[in-house]
Amino acid sequence: MGRRKGSIGIALVTGAVLVGASACGGGGSDKASGGDSKASDKPTVSSSPSPTKPAGPPMLLDTITPQTGTTVGVAMPISVIFTNPVSAKARATVEKHMKVSASQSVVGAWHWMGDKRADWRPKTYWPSGTTVKIDADMTGVSNGNGRYGVHNYTHTFKVGDDVRADVSVTNHTMKVTKNGQAVRTLSINAGSAQYPTWDGTMAVIDKQEKVHMTSCSVGISCDKGSPNYYDLTLPWDIHLTQSGTYVHYSTGDPNPGTGSARGSHGCVHLSLSDAKWFYGQVKQGDPITITGSPRGKAPADNGYADFNLDWSQWLAGSGSGEGSTAAL
């Protein structure tokens, strides 16, 4: 299923949640737009540009995710969106001014998703219980394109319980674990042959109790007579990709599993009771890993699918390379 297109829009510099995402994987862009909800114009600290730098327009941050004060899952990256492009020659310097500290030492690195978005992720998942802080000291820092930072930004968040879900498309199951212990195995249906579900690991972007989903908004079908047409408001929606992958309940597939074998338009369907239960278990940043689909892995910037890149691929997109978090 799907709804109107939009951006990732998760956490703001001072906070809001996503509005709008595209369909249940059938259409829309495979990549995130980088256009999270707008940042506040009241950063934590502000000052004038360094007098040693030439005067010019400011380099500003649009968003920092996660929102300060939140508790997230073990696969949640730190994602920083700039309002203007950062040149390749300036990225190592910019990264070094975005200091990541943690209560437990973690190895990780920055990676650029285009020229406006930089994500920091650990080499492996965050340890549960870790407190994390990012200090983006941008004052006087150049973006390499004639802009200089004029603000400092600080976010602090915590990594909560290690909740994971492993979806097998071929077995029609979702296995849910918490802190390494099996919790439940649920029956699911995933995408059809025409509209397969993304494979790979996707950190939960957000969740909503109800989402209005339409096939027309994502280019599947605007013809009300088409079997692929839908215009529905569906409950218990866990958002996995900006292109529109959800785990949720669908009225068109009320009893998913091997018996029904009804494919979706790219989403993962649960029964109504299972969808409500799962909604209560997961939070932003929890990893949902899908296997057995012919579509391949979701691109890393299609939401927060950062762990779909192996470590060498991740470092290839970094300006400053691998490093350990500072002590917090």
C-alpha positions as CSV (number, residue, x, y, z in Angstrom):
1,M,0.0,0.0,0.0
2,G,1.1,3.6,-0.3
3,R,0.5,7.2,0.5
4,R,1.4,10.5,-0.7
5,K,5.1,11.1,-1.4
6,G,7.3,13.0,1.0
7,S,10.6,13.0,2.8
8,I,12.2,11.0,5.5
9,G,11.4,13.7,8.0
10,I,12.2,12.0,11.2
11,A,14.0,14.2,13.7
12,L,14.5,17.9,13.7
13,V,17.2,20.0,15.3
14,T,14.5,20.8,17.8
15,G,12.0,18.2,16.9
16,A,9.0,17.0,14.8
17,V,8.1,13.8,13.0
18,L,7.8,12.7,9.5
19,V,4.9,13.8,7.4
20,G,4.4,11.9,4.1
21,A,6.1,9.0,2.6
22,S,5.5,7.2,-0.7
23,A,3.8,3.9,-1.4
24,C,4.2,0.3,-0.3
25,G,7.3,-0.1,-2.4
26,G,5.6,-0.2,-5.8
27,G,6.5,3.2,-7.0
28,G,8.2,6.4,-6.0
29,S,11.9,7.1,-5.7
30,D,14.2,4.4,-4.4
31,K,16.2,7.1,-2.6
32,A,15.5,9.4,0.2
33,S,15.2,13.1,-0.7
34,G,17.2,14.3,2.2
35,G,14.4,16.7,2.9
36,D,13.6,16.0,6.6
37,S,11.3,18.5,8.3
38,K,12.9,21.9,8.6
39,A,15.3,22.6,11.4
40,S,14.6,25.2,14.0
41,D,16.2,28.6,13.6
42,K,17.1,28.4,17.3
43,P,20.2,26.2,17.6
44,T,21.8,25.3,20.8
45,V,24.7,27.8,20.5
46,S,25.2,30.5,17.9
47,S,28.0,33.0,17.1
48,S,29.3,35.0,14.2
49,P,31.4,33.5,11.5
50,S,35.1,33.5,12.2
51,P,36.7,36.8,11.3
52,T,39.5,34.9,9.6
53,K,37.1,33.6,7.0
54,P,35.7,35.7,4.1
55,A,32.2,36.9,4.6
56,G,29.6,34.8,2.8
57,P,26.3,33.1,3.2
58,P,25.9,30.7,6.2
59,M,26.3,26.9,6.1
60,L,23.3,25.6,8.1
61,L,22.0,22.2,9.1
62,D,18.5,21.3,8.1
63,T,18.1,18.4,10.5
64,I,19.9,16.1,12.9
65,T,18.5,12.6,13.6
66,P,17.8,11.2,16.1
67,Q,15.9,13.9,18.0
68,T,17.6,14.9,21.2
69,G,16.2,13.1,24.2
70,T,14.9,10.1,22.3
71,T,15.5,6.4,22.8
72,V,16.2,4.6,19.6
73,G,17.1,1.1,18.3
74,V,20.5,-0.5,17.8
75,A,20.6,0.2,14.0
76,M,19.8,3.9,14.1
77,P,22.4,6.1,12.4
78,I,23.1,9.7,13.3
79,S,21.9,11.5,10.1
80,V,22.8,15.1,9.4
81,I,21.2,17.0,6.6
82,F,22.8,20.2,5.3
83,T,20.7,23.0,3.6
84,N,23.3,23.4,0.9
85,P,25.8,21.0,-0.8
86,V,29.1,20.2,0.8
87,S,31.9,19.8,-1.6
88,A,34.0,16.6,-1.6
89,K,37.2,18.5,-0.7
90,A,35.5,19.9,2.5
91,R,33.9,16.7,3.8
92,A,36.8,15.4,5.9
93,T,37.0,18.7,7.7
94,V,33.3,18.9,8.2
95,E,33.2,15.4,9.6
96,K,35.9,16.2,12.1
97,H,33.8,19.0,13.4
98,M,30.9,16.6,14.0
99,K,32.1,14.9,17.1
100,V,30.4,11.7,18.2
101,S,30.7,10.7,21.9
102,A,29.3,7.6,23.7
103,S,29.1,6.1,27.1
104,Q,30.6,2.9,25.6
105,S,33.4,3.1,23.1
106,V,32.1,2.3,19.6
107,V,34.0,2.1,16.3
108,G,32.2,3.9,13.4
109,A,32.5,6.3,10.6
110,W,30.7,9.0,8.6
111,H,29.4,8.3,5.1
112,W,28.0,10.8,2.6
113,M,24.7,10.1,0.9
114,G,25.1,12.6,-1.9
115,D,26.4,16.1,-1.1
116,K,23.8,17.2,1.6
117,R,23.4,14.1,3.9
118,A,26.1,12.6,6.1
119,D,25.3,9.6,8.3
120,W,27.4,8.2,11.2
121,R,26.9,4.5,12.0
122,P,28.8,2.0,14.1
123,K,30.7,-0.8,12.4
124,T,28.2,-3.1,14.0
125,Y,25.0,-2.3,15.9
126,W,25.1,0.0,18.9
127,P,25.2,-1.7,22.3
128,S,21.9,-1.4,24.2
129,G,22.0,1.1,27.0
130,T,24.6,3.4,25.3
131,T,24.1,7.1,25.6
132,V,25.3,9.0,22.5
133,K,26.0,12.7,21.9
134,I,26.8,14.5,18.7
135,D,28.4,18.0,18.9
136,A,28.3,19.6,15.4
137,D,30.7,22.5,16.0
138,M,30.1,24.2,12.6
139,T,31.1,27.8,13.5
140,G,33.6,29.0,10.9
141,V,33.7,25.6,9.1
142,S,33.6,25.9,5.3
143,N,31.4,23.7,3.1
144,G,33.9,24.2,0.2
145,N,31.3,26.2,-1.8
146,G,31.7,29.6,-0.2
147,R,29.6,29.1,2.9
148,Y,30.7,29.0,6.5
149,G,29.0,27.6,9.5
150,V,27.6,30.1,12.1
151,H,26.1,27.7,14.7
152,N,26.9,24.8,16.9
153,Y,24.4,22.0,17.3
154,T,24.2,19.3,20.1
155,H,22.0,16.3,20.3
156,T,22.0,13.6,22.9
157,F,20.0,10.3,22.7
158,K,20.0,6.8,24.2
159,V,20.1,3.4,22.6
160,G,17.3,1.2,24.1
161,D,16.5,-2.5,24.1
162,D,17.9,-4.6,21.2
163,V,14.6,-5.3,19.3
164,R,15.0,-7.0,15.9
165,A,12.6,-8.6,13.4
166,D,13.7,-11.0,10.7
167,V,11.3,-11.5,7.9
168,S,11.4,-14.5,5.6
169,V,9.5,-13.8,2.4
170,T,9.6,-17.4,1.3
171,N,8.6,-18.9,4.6
172,H,5.9,-16.2,5.3
173,T,7.3,-15.5,8.8
174,M,8.6,-12.7,10.9
175,K,10.7,-13.7,13.9
176,V,10.9,-11.0,16.7
177,T,13.7,-11.0,19.3
178,K,14.4,-8.7,22.2
179,N,17.9,-8.5,23.7
180,G,18.8,-11.8,22.0
181,Q,15.8,-13.7,23.2
182,A,13.0,-15.0,20.9
183,V,9.7,-13.3,21.6
184,R,7.2,-14.4,18.9
185,T,7.1,-15.7,15.3
186,L,4.4,-14.0,13.2
187,S,2.7,-15.0,9.9
188,I,3.3,-12.5,7.1
189,N,2.8,-11.9,3.4
190,A,5.3,-9.8,1.5
191,G,5.4,-8.4,-2.0
192,S,4.0,-10.0,-5.1
193,A,6.1,-11.0,-8.2
194,Q,5.0,-7.7,-9.8
195,Y,5.7,-5.6,-6.7
196,P,8.4,-7.4,-4.7
197,T,9.5,-6.2,-1.2
198,W,13.0,-4.8,-0.6
199,D,15.5,-7.1,0.8
200,G,18.1,-6.1,3.4
201,T,18.2,-4.4,6.8
202,M,16.1,-1.2,7.3
203,A,16.1,0.7,10.5
204,V,12.5,1.8,11.5
205,I,12.0,5.4,10.3
206,D,8.9,6.0,12.3
207,K,5.5,4.5,13.1
208,Q,2.0,5.8,12.9
209,E,-1.3,4.4,14.2
210,K,-3.0,5.2,10.8
211,V,-1.7,6.1,7.4
212,H,-3.7,7.1,4.3
213,M,-2.3,5.1,1.4
214,T,-3.1,5.4,-2.3
215,S,-1.9,3.6,-5.4
216,C,-2.1,6.8,-7.6
217,S,0.3,8.7,-5.4
218,V,3.1,6.4,-6.2
219,G,2.4,5.6,-9.9
220,I,1.0,2.1,-9.4
221,S,-2.5,2.9,-10.7
222,C,-4.9,5.9,-10.8
223,D,-7.6,3.8,-12.5
224,K,-10.3,2.9,-10.1
225,G,-11.1,-0.1,-12.2
226,S,-7.6,-1.6,-12.0
227,P,-7.0,-4.5,-9.6
228,N,-4.0,-2.7,-8.4
229,Y,-5.9,0.5,-7.4
230,Y,-6.3,1.3,-3.7
231,D,-7.3,4.3,-1.6
232,L,-7.2,3.1,2.0
233,T,-6.4,4.3,5.5
234,L,-4.7,1.4,7.3
235,P,-3.7,0.9,10.9
236,W,-0.5,0.0,12.8
237,D,2.1,1.2,10.3
238,I,5.8,0.7,10.8
239,H,7.7,2.8,8.2
240,L,10.8,1.2,6.7
241,T,11.8,3.1,3.5
242,Q,11.2,6.5,2.1
243,S,10.0,4.8,-1.1
244,G,7.1,3.4,0.9
245,T,7.8,0.0,2.5
246,Y,5.8,-0.6,5.6
247,V,5.0,-3.4,8.0
248,H,1.3,-3.1,8.8
249,Y,-2.2,-4.6,8.6
250,S,-4.0,-4.5,5.3
251,T,-7.8,-4.9,4.9
252,G,-7.0,-6.5,1.5
253,D,-5.0,-9.3,3.1
254,P,-6.5,-9.9,6.6
255,N,-5.0,-13.3,7.2
256,P,-1.5,-13.4,5.9
257,G,0.7,-16.5,5.8
258,T,1.3,-19.5,3.7
259,G,-2.4,-20.3,3.5
260,S,-3.4,-17.1,1.8
261,A,-0.2,-16.5,-0.2
262,R,-1.6,-13.1,-1.3
263,G,1.2,-10.7,-2.3
264,S,1.3,-7.0,-1.4
265,H,2.5,-4.0,-3.4
266,G,5.8,-4.3,-1.6
267,C,4.8,-4.0,2.1
268,V,4.9,-6.7,4.8
269,H,1.4,-7.6,5.9
270,L,0.5,-8.8,9.4
271,S,-2.9,-9.8,10.8
272,L,-4.7,-7.1,12.7
273,S,-3.8,-8.5,16.1
274,D,-0.2,-9.1,15.2
275,A,0.2,-5.7,13.6
276,K,-1.1,-4.0,16.8
277,W,1.2,-6.1,18.9
278,F,4.3,-5.5,16.7
279,Y,3.5,-1.7,16.7
280,G,3.8,-1.8,20.5
281,Q,7.2,-3.5,20.4
282,V,9.3,-1.4,17.9
283,K,10.8,2.0,18.0
284,Q,12.7,4.3,15.6
285,G,16.0,2.6,14.7
286,D,15.1,-1.0,15.4
287,P,16.4,-3.2,12.5
288,I,13.9,-5.1,10.3
289,T,15.8,-7.5,8.1
290,I,14.0,-9.0,5.1
291,T,15.4,-12.0,3.1
292,G,14.1,-14.1,0.2
293,S,12.8,-11.3,-2.1
294,P,14.0,-11.1,-5.7
295,R,14.2,-7.3,-5.6
296,G,17.6,-6.9,-3.9
297,K,18.7,-4.7,-1.0
298,A,17.2,-1.3,-0.4
299,P,19.6,1.5,-1.2
300,A,21.3,2.8,1.9
301,D,19.7,6.2,1.7
302,N,16.2,4.9,1.1
303,G,15.3,5.8,4.6
304,Y,17.9,4.5,7.1
305,A,19.1,1.3,5.4
306,D,22.7,2.2,6.3
307,F,23.6,-1.4,7.2
308,N,22.9,-2.6,3.7
309,L,26.4,-1.4,2.9
310,D,29.3,-3.5,4.1
311,W,32.0,-1.8,6.1
312,S,34.4,-1.3,3.2
313,Q,31.6,0.2,1.1
314,W,30.7,2.5,4.0
315,L,34.3,3.7,4.5
316,A,34.5,4.4,0.7
317,G,32.0,7.2,1.2
318,S,33.8,8.7,4.3
319,G,36.0,11.7,4.2
320,S,37.8,11.1,7.5
321,G,37.6,7.3,7.8
322,E,37.1,4.9,10.7
323,G,37.3,6.2,14.2
324,S,36.2,5.5,17.8
325,T,33.7,7.5,19.7
326,A,35.0,10.0,22.3
327,A,34.3,9.2,25.9
328,L,31.1,10.5,27.4
